[in-house]
């Protein structure tokens, strides 16, 4: 069963066909009227006959047009056939009225055949040719009998010529219409595929997590996905060379670029030429990759420290212990007591250095207990405020809000906070205030330590967690490396923000884990 209705493309084609047919009919009737009143045709004595024909013609065409509105769900093949029959009836009425088969309007039958081809291709053309031929034969027979001339051979030749012409027009118009239909369907399929492909490409282009942009030979932007415009919003206004550093250095190259100061992003850019002289630019955000590479490098250095400390700890600590004991046993005069204190202090410093090496290189296993992080933090703040080195010039303010009970290693957390306080105090030579804030944020606890010190230059931010790297004379460069190691042991991470001359803020993020979570892990 044909489920196609007149609501689709055929309905629109029929409407256009009916409108054109009404316009042509009006023109032909006007022309016929001129002929009628100029005696070019046999003049009828009764004007009512002509008026009746005009009224009937418009009535039939009007009903034909109205049928589309009344029969939206009709079978399109049947309705096309109906339109061809209407055309045949209308044309036959005009031809019969104005001279019959010998009159000037027999060519309208050929126009009807073309119209049938336009409506229903080969099938419509053949149907119109058959109906027109039948109408011409009937009209010729009626005219011959009415006239009684007996010129059957001449009438037969005329009718045969008309019929042959109808079918020739039908074959030609049907073939052309069918080819036009096939070409239109192919074009529609190709257009549909192209539109679908364009839609798919648009979705892919817009959903890429990497930047992708196409530039003209002049460097002006042709197209870019949202990621590119987010990274370089000025690309739509200026040439790429003015916006992207390194773009104009070579037509085909790969380079890295760092964007931003507050939250820097490392980008890997690849530029490739296209045939018209323009270029395609791809942008990969490798910030996480570079951060991971830095962490791996630090872990490798810490592992090297561990291997080194394991080898030298025993060899150094035993002599240090012996040296310290021997100094204590020496009977020194009061004048030499100062030298004893110096030696003892340096021995203790060496001992602490070896201990730092061992802790940095071979982190002890976490001893997790359920507690509120506020308690170990408060203990560290209290101890630091009592440290005679900083008590008279450093003020520590501890703030805490809605902290949950979580699984942490108390001693390790104390080590983290102590190292951060010590680092802050050492970078405030003139004294100042240190703010310590512990708060519950989502599924993590955030510990912030902010100072009013000298700050860290941007080019040094990426190196401060490297073992043995320090900006302070006499430092070991292991304090912040230990902070990061302990944070990552707890499943957390470290964040730092600094402004030269204004101070530095370190953030430690630790996941809130319960005793059940730790057992499952």
Backbone torsions as a table, in degrees:
resi	resn	phi	psi	omega
1	UNK	NA	133.4	179.6
2	UNK	-78.3	117.1	-178.0
3	UNK	-93.5	-2.2	178.8
4	UNK	-70.8	140.1	-179.2
5	UNK	-121.9	176.8	179.6
6	UNK	-76.0	5.0	-180.0
7	UNK	-81.1	-13.6	-174.7
8	UNK	-91.6	-152.7	-178.9
9	UNK	-60.4	-33.3	-179.7
10	UNK	-62.9	-39.7	178.1
11	UNK	-59.6	-43.7	178.6
12	UNK	-64.3	-38.4	179.5
13	UNK	-66.8	-39.9	178.3
14	UNK	-63.0	-41.6	179.3
15	UNK	-61.8	-45.4	178.1
16	UNK	-62.2	-39.9	-179.3
17	UNK	-62.7	-43.3	-178.6
18	UNK	-66.8	-39.9	178.7
19	UNK	-62.9	-47.2	179.0
20	UNK	-61.3	-40.2	-178.3
21	UNK	-64.6	-40.3	177.6
22	UNK	-64.6	-40.6	178.9
23	UNK	-64.3	-45.3	179.4
24	UNK	-64.6	-40.1	179.9
25	UNK	-62.5	-40.1	178.9
26	UNK	-62.8	-43.0	178.6
27	UNK	-64.4	-42.3	-179.7
28	UNK	-66.8	-38.3	178.6
29	UNK	-66.4	-37.2	175.9
30	UNK	-62.8	-42.9	178.5
31	UNK	-63.8	-41.5	179.5
32	UNK	-64.7	-36.4	178.5
33	UNK	-63.6	-40.3	177.7
34	UNK	-61.4	-45.8	179.3
35	UNK	-63.1	-38.5	-176.5
36	UNK	-63.4	-43.8	-176.6
37	UNK	-88.0	-2.7	176.7
38	UNK	-104.6	11.2	179.3
39	UNK	63.2	18.3	176.1
40	UNK	-69.4	-28.5	174.2
41	UNK	-108.8	171.5	175.5
42	UNK	-65.9	119.0	-174.2
43	UNK	-76.3	133.1	177.5
44	UNK	-87.9	141.2	179.8
45	UNK	-73.5	-25.8	-175.0
46	UNK	-102.4	108.1	178.4
47	UNK	-65.1	-25.4	-178.2
48	UNK	-61.6	-29.1	179.8
49	UNK	-63.7	-42.6	179.1
50	UNK	-67.0	-44.6	179.7
51	UNK	-63.5	-37.4	177.7
52	UNK	-62.8	-40.7	178.6
53	UNK	-62.6	-45.1	179.7
54	UNK	-60.3	-48.4	-179.3
55	UNK	-62.7	-42.6	179.1
56	UNK	-63.6	-40.0	179.3
57	UNK	-59.6	-49.3	-178.8
58	UNK	-67.8	-32.5	177.9
59	UNK	-64.0	-45.3	-179.3
60	UNK	-64.3	-44.5	180.0
61	UNK	-66.4	-37.9	178.0
62	UNK	-64.3	-43.3	176.8
63	UNK	-63.5	-36.3	177.8
64	UNK	-62.6	-42.7	179.1
65	UNK	-70.1	-42.4	-179.8
66	UNK	-65.8	-23.4	179.6
67	UNK	-60.8	-28.7	178.8
68	UNK	-66.5	-44.5	179.6
69	UNK	-66.0	-33.2	-178.4
70	UNK	-83.0	-21.0	-172.5
71	UNK	-127.0	55.3	-177.7
72	UNK	-62.5	-28.4	-177.2
73	UNK	-102.5	17.3	-179.6
74	UNK	-71.0	161.5	175.7
75	UNK	-69.0	123.6	-174.3
76	UNK	-64.9	-32.0	-179.7
77	UNK	-68.0	-44.7	179.4
78	UNK	-64.5	-38.7	-178.1
79	UNK	-71.2	-34.7	175.4
80	UNK	-64.2	-41.7	177.6
81	UNK	-62.3	-39.1	177.6
82	UNK	-60.3	-41.7	179.0
83	UNK	-65.5	-37.8	178.1
84	UNK	-64.9	-41.3	178.3
85	UNK	-63.1	-42.4	178.0
86	UNK	-59.6	-43.2	178.8
87	UNK	-59.8	-43.8	-178.4
88	UNK	-63.0	-42.9	179.7
89	UNK	-63.3	-45.8	-177.8
90	UNK	-64.0	-47.5	-178.4
91	UNK	-64.0	-41.3	179.4
92	UNK	-61.2	-40.0	177.9
93	UNK	-62.9	-41.4	179.9
94	UNK	-67.5	-46.6	-177.8
95	UNK	-63.2	-43.7	-177.8
96	UNK	-65.0	-36.9	-178.4
97	UNK	-70.4	-37.1	-174.0
98	UNK	-111.6	64.7	169.4
99	UNK	100.5	-6.1	178.1
100	UNK	67.6	-153.1	-177.0
101	UNK	-65.6	-16.6	178.8
102	UNK	-94.5	-0.1	-176.7
103	UNK	-84.2	-179.7	-175.0
104	UNK	-82.6	-4.7	-172.0
105	UNK	-103.9	11.0	177.2
106	UNK	-65.5	-21.6	177.4
107	UNK	-64.3	-18.2	178.1
108	UNK	-63.0	-27.2	177.2
109	UNK	-62.4	-40.0	177.9
110	UNK	-63.7	-39.0	176.8
111	UNK	-63.2	-36.4	177.4
112	UNK	-64.7	-36.9	177.2
113	UNK	-63.5	-43.4	177.6
114	UNK	-61.6	-41.2	177.7
115	UNK	-62.6	-40.9	176.6
116	UNK	-61.5	-39.1	177.2
117	UNK	-64.5	-39.0	180.0
118	UNK	-67.6	-34.3	-179.4
119	UNK	-74.5	-51.0	-171.9
120	UNK	-133.3	28.0	172.2
121	UNK	58.6	-137.8	-175.4
122	UNK	-59.5	-42.6	-177.3
123	UNK	-62.0	-43.8	178.9
124	UNK	-66.6	-38.4	-179.6
125	UNK	-65.7	-46.1	-179.7
126	UNK	-64.0	-42.5	179.0
127	UNK	-61.4	-43.6	178.9
128	UNK	-63.7	-41.4	179.4
129	UNK	-62.7	-41.8	179.8
130	UNK	-64.6	-46.9	-178.9
131	UNK	-64.7	-42.7	180.0
132	UNK	-64.5	-39.8	179.1
133	UNK	-63.0	-43.8	179.1
134	UNK	-62.5	-41.6	-179.6
135	UNK	-64.1	-41.1	-179.3
136	UNK	-66.7	-41.1	179.7
137	UNK	-62.7	-47.3	180.0
138	UNK	-62.1	-44.1	-179.3
139	UNK	-65.0	-39.3	179.1
140	UNK	-65.3	-41.0	179.3
141	UNK	-64.4	-43.7	-179.8
142	UNK	-62.4	-43.8	-179.6
143	UNK	-64.5	-38.5	-177.5
144	UNK	-67.0	-41.1	179.8
145	UNK	-69.3	-34.8	179.4
146	UNK	-68.9	-39.2	-177.6
147	UNK	-78.2	-36.1	-179.7
148	UNK	65.7	30.6	-176.5
149	UNK	-78.7	-28.5	179.5
150	UNK	80.4	5.2	178.7
151	UNK	-84.0	67.8	-176.1
152	UNK	-67.3	-39.2	-177.5
153	UNK	-63.1	-42.1	179.5
154	UNK	-66.1	-42.0	178.2
155	UNK	-64.3	-40.4	179.7
156	UNK	-62.7	-40.5	179.5
157	UNK	-64.7	-41.5	179.7
158	UNK	-65.6	-45.5	-179.9
159	UNK	-64.2	-40.7	-179.8
160	UNK	-63.4	-39.6	178.8
161	UNK	-63.6	-44.3	178.9
162	UNK	-61.9	-46.1	-178.1
163	UNK	-63.2	-44.1	178.6
164	UNK	-60.3	-41.4	178.4
165	UNK	-62.5	-40.8	179.2
166	UNK	-58.6	-46.6	-175.9
167	UNK	-72.7	-33.0	175.5
168	UNK	-64.1	-43.8	177.2
169	UNK	-63.0	-39.1	179.6
170	UNK	-62.4	-45.2	-179.8
171	UNK	-63.0	-45.9	-177.8
172	UNK	-67.3	-49.7	-178.4
173	UNK	-65.1	-40.2	178.8
174	UNK	-63.0	-42.7	179.7
175	UNK	-64.1	-45.9	179.3
176	UNK	-63.2	-42.2	179.5
177	UNK	-64.4	-39.4	180.0
178	UNK	-66.1	-41.0	178.3
179	UNK	-66.0	-39.9	177.1
180	UNK	-62.2	-40.1	178.3
181	UNK	-63.5	-46.1	-179.5
182	UNK	-61.6	-44.4	179.2
183	UNK	-63.1	-40.4	178.8
184	UNK	-63.8	-41.5	179.2
185	UNK	-65.3	-41.6	177.8
186	UNK	-63.0	-43.4	178.6
187	UNK	-62.9	-40.3	179.1
188	UNK	-63.8	-42.3	178.2
189	UNK	-63.8	-44.7	179.4
190	UNK	-64.5	-40.7	177.6
191	UNK	-63.9	-42.3	178.0
192	UNK	-61.8	-44.3	177.9
193	UNK	-64.3	-40.5	179.5
194	UNK	-64.6	-41.4	178.9
195	UNK	-66.2	-40.7	177.6
196	UNK	-64.2	-42.3	178.1
197	UNK	-64.0	-41.4	178.6
198	UNK	-63.5	-39.8	178.3
199	UNK	-64.9	-42.5	178.9
200	UNK	-63.6	-45.2	179.5
201	UNK	-63.4	-37.2	178.6
202	UNK	-63.4	-41.3	178.4
203	UNK	-64.9	-44.6	178.8
204	UNK	-63.2	-45.4	-178.8
205	UNK	-58.8	-41.5	-177.6
206	UNK	-78.3	-24.3	-176.3
207	UNK	-96.0	-2.2	178.6
208	UNK	-61.8	135.9	176.4
209	UNK	-83.1	-11.6	175.8
210	UNK	-98.3	156.8	177.0
211	UNK	-80.4	142.1	178.5
212	UNK	-145.4	128.6	-177.1
213	UNK	-146.3	148.5	177.9
214	UNK	-117.8	130.8	-176.5
215	UNK	-120.8	147.3	174.1
216	UNK	-74.7	166.6	177.7
217	UNK	-55.9	-28.0	179.0
218	UNK	-76.6	-8.4	-177.2
219	UNK	92.8	0.3	178.4
220	UNK	-78.1	146.2	-177.1
221	UNK	-73.9	132.5	173.4
222	UNK	-98.9	-48.1	-179.6
223	UNK	-154.3	150.3	179.5
224	UNK	-156.6	147.3	177.6
225	UNK	-85.3	169.2	-175.2
226	UNK	-58.4	-34.5	-178.7
227	UNK	-62.0	-43.3	179.4
228	UNK	-62.3	-44.3	-178.6
229	UNK	-68.5	-28.7	175.8
230	UNK	-69.0	-38.3	-179.8
231	UNK	-75.1	-40.4	-175.8
232	UNK	-129.5	76.5	-175.9
233	UNK	-64.2	-20.3	-177.8
234	UNK	-84.2	1.0	-177.4
235	UNK	-63.3	-30.6	-178.7
236	UNK	-74.0	-11.6	-176.1
237	UNK	-109.4	-28.9	-172.3
238	UNK	-130.7	158.1	174.3
239	UNK	-59.2	152.6	-175.2
240	UNK	-60.7	-34.1	-179.0
241	UNK	-63.9	-24.8	178.8
242	UNK	-84.7	-14.9	-174.8
243	UNK	-108.1	-40.8	-175.2
244	UNK	-105.7	115.1	179.7
245	UNK	-63.9	129.4	177.8
246	UNK	90.0	-1.7	-176.2
247	UNK	-65.3	-38.8	-174.4
248	UNK	-88.5	0.6	-175.1
249	UNK	-70.7	-33.2	178.4
250	UNK	-158.5	151.3	-177.2
251	UNK	-74.9	-32.0	179.1
252	UNK	-128.5	109.5	-177.9
253	UNK	-161.7	166.2	175.6
254	UNK	-127.6	130.8	179.8
255	UNK	-150.5	164.9	179.2
256	UNK	-109.4	150.0	-177.0
257	UNK	-144.8	137.6	176.2
258	UNK	-108.1	127.2	-179.4
259	UNK	-111.4	139.6	172.0
260	UNK	84.7	156.7	177.0
261	UNK	-115.5	-42.0	-179.8
262	UNK	-65.5	-49.7	179.4
263	UNK	-132.2	77.8	-172.4
264	UNK	-63.6	145.9	178.0
265	UNK	-126.9	132.1	178.0
266	UNK	-92.7	126.0	-177.2
267	UNK	-119.9	142.3	172.5
268	UNK	-109.9	117.5	-175.5
269	UNK	-111.4	138.9	177.8
270	UNK	-129.4	123.4	179.5
271	UNK	-113.4	129.3	179.7
272	UNK	-130.8	141.5	-179.3
273	UNK	-78.8	153.3	173.8
274	UNK	-119.5	172.6	-169.2
275	UNK	-62.1	-35.5	-175.5
276	UNK	-82.9	8.5	179.6
277	UNK	95.3	-8.9	176.2
278	UNK	-79.2	-162.3	-178.1
279	UNK	-153.9	156.2	175.9
280	UNK	-112.3	133.5	-178.9
281	UNK	-118.6	125.6	173.1
282	UNK	-111.1	142.5	-175.1
283	UNK	-129.4	122.2	177.3
284	UNK	-112.9	131.2	175.2
285	UNK	-85.4	109.3	-176.8
286	UNK	-109.9	24.0	-179.9
287	UNK	-59.0	-49.0	-179.2
288	UNK	-64.2	-37.2	179.5
289	UNK	-63.8	-45.4	179.8
290	UNK	-65.7	-38.7	177.8
291	UNK	-63.6	-40.3	178.2
292	UNK	-65.5	-40.9	178.1
293	UNK	-61.7	-39.8	178.4
294	UNK	-65.6	-41.4	178.1
295	UNK	-63.1	-41.9	179.0
296	UNK	-63.3	-42.0	179.0
297	UNK	-62.3	-41.3	178.3
298	UNK	-65.5	-40.7	179.1
299	UNK	-63.8	-38.1	177.9
300	UNK	-64.9	-40.4	178.3
301	UNK	-67.4	-38.4	177.2
302	UNK	-65.4	-37.1	176.6
303	UNK	-63.7	-38.0	177.0
304	UNK	-64.5	-39.2	176.2
305	UNK	-61.3	-41.4	179.7
306	UNK	-61.0	-45.2	179.2
307	UNK	-64.3	-38.9	179.3
308	UNK	-66.9	-45.5	-176.9
309	UNK	-65.4	-36.7	178.9
310	UNK	-63.4	-32.9	-178.0
311	UNK	-79.3	-32.5	-172.7
312	UNK	-104.0	-14.8	-175.7
313	UNK	-57.5	-47.7	-177.6
314	UNK	-65.5	-41.0	-176.7
315	UNK	-69.3	-27.9	-178.7
316	UNK	-90.8	-41.4	-173.7
317	UNK	-68.1	-38.0	-180.0
318	UNK	-63.0	-48.3	176.4
319	UNK	-62.5	-36.9	178.7
320	UNK	-63.2	-42.7	179.1
321	UNK	-63.3	-43.0	178.7
322	UNK	-64.5	-41.8	-179.6
323	UNK	-64.1	-43.7	179.5
324	UNK	-63.1	-41.9	179.3
325	UNK	-66.1	-40.3	-179.2
326	UNK	-65.1	-38.8	179.0
327	UNK	-62.7	-40.6	-179.4
328	UNK	-65.6	-29.5	-177.5
329	UNK	-85.3	-15.5	-178.7
330	UNK	-66.7	139.9	177.3
331	UNK	-93.4	97.0	-175.9
332	UNK	-107.5	151.7	176.4
333	UNK	-72.5	168.1	-179.1
334	UNK	-63.3	-29.0	179.9
335	UNK	-69.6	-23.1	-178.9
336	UNK	-94.4	-0.5	-179.0
337	UNK	-62.9	-34.3	178.9
338	UNK	-62.5	-38.1	178.0
339	UNK	-65.8	-36.7	178.2
340	UNK	-62.4	-41.8	-179.3
341	UNK	-64.7	-39.1	178.7
342	UNK	-63.4	-46.5	-179.1
343	UNK	-63.4	-42.5	-179.8
344	UNK	-63.3	-42.0	-179.7
345	UNK	-64.7	-40.7	179.8
346	UNK	-69.7	-36.1	175.6
347	UNK	-61.8	-42.2	178.5
348	UNK	-64.4	-38.6	179.8
349	UNK	-65.0	-42.6	177.2
350	UNK	-62.3	-38.0	179.5
351	UNK	-64.8	-41.9	177.6
352	UNK	-65.3	-37.8	179.7
353	UNK	-62.6	-44.7	177.7
354	UNK	-62.5	-39.7	178.4
355	UNK	-63.3	-42.4	177.0
356	UNK	-61.5	-42.1	176.8
357	UNK	-56.5	-46.6	-176.5
358	UNK	-66.1	-41.0	-179.5
359	UNK	-70.3	-38.5	-178.8
360	UNK	-70.3	-41.8	-175.6
361	UNK	-85.1	-31.5	-178.1
362	UNK	-128.6	80.4	-176.5
363	UNK	-62.8	134.6	179.4
364	UNK	-69.4	157.5	178.4
365	UNK	-66.7	139.4	-179.6
366	UNK	-67.0	139.8	175.4
367	UNK	-114.1	88.6	-173.4
368	UNK	-79.6	135.2	175.3
369	UNK	-136.5	153.8	178.2
370	UNK	-83.0	118.9	178.4
371	UNK	-160.2	166.7	174.5
372	UNK	-88.0	124.7	-174.8
373	UNK	-61.4	-16.9	178.6
374	UNK	-59.7	-35.9	-174.7
375	UNK	-67.6	-53.1	177.7
376	UNK	-63.5	-32.6	178.7
377	UNK	-66.5	-43.1	179.3
378	UNK	-62.5	-37.4	178.5
379	UNK	-64.3	-42.2	-179.1
380	UNK	-66.9	-44.3	179.4
381	UNK	-59.9	-42.9	179.9
382	UNK	-63.4	-43.1	179.5
383	UNK	-66.3	-38.3	-178.4
384	UNK	-68.4	-39.5	178.9
385	UNK	-63.7	-25.3	179.8
386	UNK	-88.8	-5.9	-179.6
387	UNK	-66.0	121.7	-176.7
388	UNK	-62.1	-21.9	-179.9
389	UNK	-69.3	-27.6	-172.7
390	UNK	-126.8	-6.1	-172.6
391	UNK	-60.3	-34.9	-173.9
392	UNK	-89.7	-4.6	-176.9
393	UNK	-134.5	-8.1	-179.1
394	UNK	-118.9	128.5	174.9
395	UNK	-108.1	126.9	179.3
396	UNK	-111.7	124.0	179.4
397	UNK	-114.1	121.6	-176.9
398	UNK	-108.2	122.0	177.5
399	UNK	-119.5	138.6	178.1
400	UNK	-145.7	145.3	-176.2
401	UNK	-142.0	122.5	169.5
402	UNK	48.2	57.3	-178.6
403	UNK	-89.4	133.9	-179.2
404	UNK	-87.7	166.8	170.2
405	UNK	-78.7	132.3	-175.5
406	UNK	-146.2	164.9	-179.2
407	UNK	-90.0	114.0	178.8
408	UNK	-142.3	164.1	169.7
409	UNK	-92.8	106.6	-174.0
410	UNK	-56.2	-47.2	-176.5
411	UNK	-64.0	-38.7	-179.8
412	UNK	-68.7	-39.3	176.9
413	UNK	-63.1	-39.3	176.3
414	UNK	-61.4	-40.5	179.2
415	UNK	-62.1	-41.9	179.3
416	UNK	-59.7	-52.3	-176.3
417	UNK	-66.3	-39.5	179.0
418	UNK	-60.8	-45.7	-179.8
419	UNK	-63.4	-38.5	178.8
420	UNK	-68.5	-40.5	176.8
421	UNK	-64.6	-42.4	180.0
422	UNK	-63.5	-42.4	178.6
423	UNK	-62.9	-42.5	179.8
424	UNK	-64.0	-45.2	-177.9
425	UNK	-64.7	-37.9	-178.7
426	UNK	-69.5	-20.0	178.3
427	UNK	-101.3	14.5	172.3
428	UNK	-124.8	72.2	-175.6
429	UNK	-60.3	-27.0	179.5
430	UNK	-93.4	6.1	-178.1
431	UNK	86.7	-179.6	-179.5
432	UNK	150.1	-160.3	-174.2
433	UNK	-116.7	139.2	174.4
434	UNK	-117.8	125.2	178.0
435	UNK	-101.8	125.4	176.3
436	UNK	-113.5	122.9	-177.8
437	UNK	-127.9	127.8	175.0
438	UNK	-119.9	125.6	-176.9
439	UNK	-147.6	155.6	-179.8
440	UNK	-93.3	117.8	-178.1
441	UNK	-126.0	106.6	-179.2
442	UNK	63.9	-124.7	179.3
443	UNK	-101.1	21.5	179.9
444	UNK	-136.9	160.6	171.4
445	UNK	-107.0	132.0	-178.8
446	UNK	-109.5	126.9	177.9
447	UNK	-112.1	115.1	-177.5
448	UNK	-110.0	135.7	175.4
449	UNK	-127.0	111.7	-176.2
450	UNK	-117.0	134.5	179.1
451	UNK	-122.6	176.2	178.7
452	UNK	-115.6	34.8	-171.9
453	UNK	-85.6	-157.6	-173.6
454	UNK	-76.0	-17.3	-179.4
455	UNK	81.4	173.3	-177.9
456	UNK	-122.1	127.5	177.7
457	UNK	-60.1	145.9	-177.8
458	UNK	-56.3	-36.1	-177.4
459	UNK	-71.9	-9.9	-179.4
460	UNK	-105.0	-7.3	-176.2
461	UNK	-56.9	-43.0	-175.1
462	UNK	-71.3	-9.8	-174.9
463	UNK	-106.7	-8.8	-170.3
464	UNK	-67.1	-21.3	179.7
465	UNK	-94.3	0.8	177.1
466	UNK	-72.9	134.0	177.0
467	UNK	-63.5	140.7	178.0
468	UNK	74.1	2.0	175.8
469	UNK	-97.5	125.8	-178.8
470	UNK	-147.2	151.2	176.2
471	UNK	-99.9	-5.0	-173.9
472	UNK	-108.2	132.3	177.6
473	UNK	-64.2	132.1	179.8
474	UNK	88.8	-5.4	179.1
475	UNK	-82.6	157.1	-179.9
476	UNK	-93.3	-19.2	-177.4
477	UNK	75.2	21.7	-179.0
478	UNK	-111.8	-11.8	-175.5
479	UNK	-63.0	-54.4	-178.5
480	UNK	-71.6	-30.5	174.5
481	UNK	-61.9	-38.8	177.0
482	UNK	-66.5	-39.7	178.1
483	UNK	-58.1	-49.1	-178.2
484	UNK	-65.0	-40.3	-179.5
485	UNK	-61.5	-43.9	-178.2
486	UNK	-67.1	-40.1	178.8
487	UNK	-61.2	-42.9	-179.2
488	UNK	-72.4	-30.5	174.6
489	UNK	-61.4	-33.2	179.3
490	UNK	-83.4	0.6	-177.7
491	UNK	84.4	14.8	-178.7
492	UNK	-107.9	-165.4	177.5
493	UNK	-149.8	174.9	-174.7
494	UNK	-122.1	141.6	178.7
495	UNK	-131.8	143.2	-180.0
496	UNK	-138.4	139.5	175.0
497	UNK	-135.8	130.4	-175.0
498	UNK	-143.9	145.6	172.8
499	UNK	-126.3	125.1	-178.2
500	UNK	-59.8	127.0	179.3
501	UNK	86.0	-9.2	-177.3
502	UNK	-115.2	-24.4	178.1
503	UNK	127.5	179.6	-174.5
504	UNK	-136.7	145.4	174.4
505	UNK	-125.6	124.1	173.3
506	UNK	-103.4	136.4	177.0
507	UNK	-120.1	128.7	176.9
508	UNK	-112.9	122.3	179.5
509	UNK	-109.3	120.4	-179.6
510	UNK	-121.0	131.4	-180.0
511	UNK	-68.9	143.1	177.3
512	UNK	-83.5	106.7	179.5
513	UNK	-116.2	137.6	176.3
514	UNK	-91.5	176.0	179.6
515	UNK	-64.1	-34.5	178.5
516	UNK	-68.0	-39.6	177.7
517	UNK	-60.7	-43.4	-179.0
518	UNK	-65.8	-36.1	178.7
519	UNK	-67.8	-40.0	178.1
520	UNK	-67.1	-36.6	-179.5
521	UNK	-69.7	NA	NA
